[in-house]
Amino acid sequence: MPKLIDYDERKAMIAETLWRIMLEQGIEGASVRNIAKEAGLSLGSLRYYFHSQEELMKYARELVSERITQRVDKIFASDKNPNEKILEVLLELLPQTSKLGREPKVRLFFKTLAVQPEKTAAVDQDGVYLAVKNVMSNLLLLNFIKKNLDIGIETERLYALINGLALNSLLNPDELSAQRVEEIILVHLNSICKESVK
């Protein structure tokens, strides 16, 4: 009896193959032919799952965001204290400190590829932006935020900090240690919170 192939599982495997190729060979290596070969599929089989390279790229980008969101939700649902959760979520968004694996690095790779505005995903579809909004909402609900801060600006500022740290890790992987990244995030959190975050 032939083995049944889970459609969604196979699509995710193809997207993960694309991620691996992008990280190892750059966008130049991410041809449909190369992706099919690396995934162990014929071109026809690959086209069964994705009709175009653009469709595959869009799916792969959305899968990154989905995985980041799932991981963040899992952290927020844990029994840890609020300070620990918030710090862990922010650290999870960065390649240097994430336990996820490739997702934070691949997410940033997609962001740097999106040079033309029509290729850029809406910020509210970015798992990292959603996680940062979630962190800020939690800080507000817990009454940790200093008075008179503009939450919209502070959300954008934290998002920019996370993106900057992530980009630096992609361009200069040996420049920032995981410990230094954590120190930078703690300094930022302590600049907006009433009580010390450790």
matplotlib code that plots the C-alpha trace (Angstrom):
import matplotlib.pyplot as plt

x = [0.0, 1.5, 2.4, -0.1, 1.6, 0.2, -0.3, 0.4, 3.4, 4.9, 4.3, 6.1, 9.0, 9.4, 9.3, 12.0, 14.1, 13.8, 14.9, 18.0, 19.0, 18.5, 20.7, 23.4, 23.5, 21.6, 18.6, 20.7, 20.5, 16.8, 15.7, 12.6, 14.9, 17.3, 14.5, 12.9, 16.2, 17.1, 13.6, 13.8, 11.0, 10.5, 9.7, 6.1, 5.7, 6.9, 4.5, 1.6, 2.2, 3.3, 2.3, 5.0, 8.2, 6.4, 3.7, 6.3, 8.2, 4.9, 4.1, 7.6, 7.5, 4.1, 5.2, 8.1, 5.7, 3.3, 6.1, 7.3, 3.8, 3.2, 6.5, 5.6, 2.1, 3.6, 5.9, 3.1, 1.0, 3.7, 3.7, 6.7, 6.5, 5.6, 9.1, 10.6, 8.0, 8.5, 12.3, 12.1, 9.7, 12.0, 15.0, 13.1, 12.8, 16.5, 18.8, 21.5, 19.2, 16.3, 15.5, 13.4, 16.2, 16.3, 13.0, 14.3, 17.2, 15.0, 12.4, 15.1, 16.4, 12.9, 12.7, 16.0, 14.8, 11.7, 13.3, 10.3, 7.2, 4.9, 7.1, 7.0, 4.5, 2.3, 3.9, 0.8, 1.5, 5.0, 5.2, 7.9, 5.8, 2.8, 5.1, 6.3, 2.7, 1.9, 4.8, 3.8, 0.1, 1.3, 3.5, 0.5, -1.9, 0.5, 0.9, 4.7, 4.9, 6.0, 3.4, 3.1, 4.8, 3.3, 2.6, 2.5, 6.0, 7.4, 6.0, 7.7, 10.9, 11.1, 10.3, 13.1, 15.5, 14.6, 15.0, 18.3, 19.8, 18.6, 20.1, 23.4, 23.5, 22.9, 25.6, 28.1, 27.4, 30.3, 29.8, 27.1, 27.0, 23.7, 24.6, 25.2, 21.9, 20.1, 21.8, 20.7, 17.1, 17.1, 18.4, 15.6, 12.9, 14.2, 14.0, 10.2, 9.2, 8.5, 10.1, 13.4, 13.1, 15.7]
y = [0.0, 3.4, 5.8, 8.7, 12.0, 14.8, 17.8, 20.5, 18.6, 18.3, 22.1, 22.9, 20.6, 22.3, 25.7, 24.5, 23.4, 26.9, 28.3, 26.1, 27.0, 30.7, 30.6, 28.4, 29.7, 33.0, 33.9, 32.9, 29.3, 29.3, 28.4, 26.2, 23.5, 23.6, 23.6, 20.6, 18.7, 19.5, 18.5, 15.2, 16.1, 16.4, 19.8, 18.6, 17.5, 20.8, 22.6, 20.5, 22.2, 25.6, 26.9, 29.5, 30.5, 33.6, 31.4, 29.3, 32.4, 33.9, 30.6, 30.2, 33.8, 33.2, 29.9, 31.7, 34.2, 31.4, 29.5, 32.5, 33.4, 29.8, 29.9, 33.3, 32.1, 29.0, 31.2, 33.5, 30.5, 29.1, 29.3, 31.7, 35.1, 38.0, 39.5, 36.1, 35.7, 39.1, 38.7, 35.2, 36.3, 39.1, 36.8, 34.3, 36.8, 37.0, 34.6, 34.8, 33.8, 31.9, 28.2, 28.1, 27.4, 29.0, 31.0, 34.3, 34.3, 33.3, 36.0, 38.6, 37.2, 37.7, 41.2, 42.1, 40.6, 42.8, 45.7, 46.7, 47.8, 45.3, 42.5, 43.7, 41.9, 44.1, 44.8, 43.4, 40.0, 39.9, 37.5, 39.6, 42.8, 40.9, 39.5, 43.0, 44.3, 41.4, 42.3, 45.9, 44.9, 42.7, 45.4, 47.7, 45.2, 44.5, 48.3, 48.0, 50.9, 54.3, 57.0, 59.4, 57.1, 56.9, 53.2, 53.4, 55.0, 52.6, 49.6, 50.9, 51.6, 48.1, 46.6, 48.6, 47.5, 43.8, 44.3, 46.1, 43.4, 40.7, 42.4, 43.0, 39.3, 38.4, 40.8, 40.4, 37.0, 37.2, 40.8, 40.4, 37.5, 36.2, 37.7, 41.1, 41.0, 40.1, 43.1, 45.5, 44.3, 44.6, 48.2, 49.0, 47.4, 49.1, 52.5, 52.0, 50.1, 51.4, 48.5, 46.8, 43.9, 41.2]
z = [0.0, -1.0, 1.8, 2.2, 2.1, 4.3, 2.0, 4.6, 6.0, 2.5, 1.9, 5.1, 4.2, 0.9, 2.6, 5.1, 2.2, 0.7, 4.1, 4.2, 0.6, 1.3, 4.4, 2.8, -0.8, -0.7, -2.9, -6.0, -5.0, -4.4, -8.0, -8.3, -9.9, -7.0, -4.4, -6.0, -6.1, -2.5, -1.4, -3.3, -5.6, -9.4, -10.8, -11.5, -7.9, -6.6, -8.9, -7.5, -4.1, -5.4, -8.8, -8.9, -7.0, -5.8, -4.2, -2.5, -1.2, 0.2, 1.9, 3.3, 4.7, 6.2, 7.8, 9.5, 11.0, 12.0, 13.8, 15.6, 16.7, 18.0, 20.0, 21.5, 22.4, 24.1, 26.2, 27.2, 28.2, 30.5, 34.3, 34.5, 36.1, 33.8, 33.7, 32.7, 30.0, 28.5, 28.4, 27.0, 24.2, 23.1, 23.2, 21.2, 18.3, 17.7, 15.9, 18.7, 21.5, 19.9, 20.7, 17.6, 15.2, 11.8, 11.9, 13.3, 10.8, 7.8, 8.8, 8.6, 5.3, 3.9, 5.3, 3.6, 0.3, 0.3, -1.5, -3.6, -1.6, -3.3, -2.0, 1.6, 3.8, 5.9, 9.3, 11.1, 9.4, 10.8, 13.8, 15.4, 15.2, 16.7, 19.5, 20.3, 20.4, 22.7, 25.0, 25.1, 25.8, 28.7, 30.1, 30.0, 31.6, 34.4, 34.9, 34.4, 31.9, 33.1, 32.9, 30.0, 27.5, 24.0, 23.6, 19.8, 19.7, 22.3, 20.3, 17.2, 19.1, 20.5, 17.1, 15.6, 18.4, 17.8, 14.0, 14.4, 16.7, 14.4, 11.3, 13.1, 13.9, 10.2, 8.9, 11.8, 13.4, 15.8, 16.9, 19.6, 22.1, 23.4, 26.8, 25.3, 23.4, 26.6, 28.4, 25.6, 25.8, 29.6, 29.4, 27.0, 29.1, 32.2, 30.4, 29.8, 32.9, 36.4, 38.1, 37.3, 34.8, 35.4]

ax = plt.figure().add_subplot(projection="3d")
ax.plot(x, y, z, "-o")
ax.set_aspect("equal")
plt.show()
